[in-house]
Amino acid sequence: MILSAEESDYSYEDSPLFDVTIEEFETCALDRLRILAEIESSSARNRTWAELAKVTDDQCRKYLPLDSTPKPTLEKRNLNPELLILDEERRRDHLSHFVLRLAFCRSCVACHSKVVLH
C-alpha cells in the first residue's frame, strides 16, 4: 500500500512511500549534499566543534529546515497550515536522506530498500 505524505511517518528505516517528481528528487539530494559538503569542508579547515555546529546549523536552516516539534496527528495537520509546512520539511528530509543513501550505498544490502521508479 502506498501512503500519502500525510500518512507516512518518514522513518529513515523505510524508503519513501510517496510520489516524487524528478525535480524534487534532484533538488532534495543537492540540498543535502550542500550541507554534507560544508561539513566536510569544515573538517578540512580544522574548524572547532562550535564553528562546525554553527556552520552546520546555518546550512541546515538554509537548505533543509526541519522543526523538531513532535509529529502532529493527521487531523491536526489538516487544520493548521503551520503543521503542513512542518510535514513538508519532514518529507524533504526523509526524501533527501533516502536519495543519498541510494547514491552512496555500495550494495543492495546496504540500501535495505526496494525502489520502484515509474
JOKA-V765004 format. One record per residue. OMEGA is omega as a letter, one per 20 degrees, with the letter a starting at -180 (none if undefined). D_FIRST is the distance of its C-alpha to the first C-alpha in Angstrom with 1 decimal. Layout:
BEGIN
((OMEGA/D_FIRST) (OMEGA/D_FIRST))
END
This chain:
BEGIN
((r/0.0) (a/3.8) (r/6.4) (r/9.8) (a/12.7) (a/14.0) (a/11.3) (r/11.1) (r/14.0) (r/15.1) (r/16.1) (r/18.1) (a/16.8) (r/13.3) (r/12.9) (a/12.0) (a/8.4) (r/10.3) (a/12.5) (r/15.9) (r/19.2) (r/21.6) (r/24.1) (r/21.9) (a/21.0) (a/24.8) (r/26.0) (r/24.0) (a/25.1) (r/28.7) (r/28.8) (r/27.8) (r/30.2) (r/33.0) (a/32.6) (r/32.7) (r/35.6) (r/37.6) (r/37.1) (r/38.4) (r/41.2) (r/42.2) (r/42.4) (a/44.6) (a/46.8) (r/47.3) (r/46.2) (r/46.4) (a/43.5) (r/44.1) (r/44.3) (r/41.0) (a/39.3) (r/40.6) (a/39.7) (r/36.2) (r/35.8) (a/37.2) (r/35.0) (r/31.8) (a/33.0) (a/33.7) (a/30.7) (r/27.8) (a/28.8) (r/26.8) (a/27.9) (r/27.9) (r/27.3) (a/24.8) (r/21.4) (r/21.8) (a/19.7) (a/17.7) (a/20.6) (a/23.2) (a/21.5) (a/21.6) (a/25.3) (a/26.5) (r/26.6) (r/27.6) (r/24.4) (r/22.5) (r/24.6) (r/23.8) (r/20.1) (r/20.7) (a/22.9) (r/20.4) (r/17.8) (r/20.7) (a/21.7) (a/18.3) (a/18.1) (r/21.8) (a/21.6) (a/18.9) (a/20.8) (r/24.0) (r/22.6) (a/21.6) (a/25.0) (r/27.0) (a/25.5) (r/27.9) (r/25.7) (r/22.2) (a/22.6) (a/23.4) (r/20.3) (a/18.1) (r/15.1) (a/13.8) (r/14.0) (r/12.9) (a/15.4) (none/15.6))
END
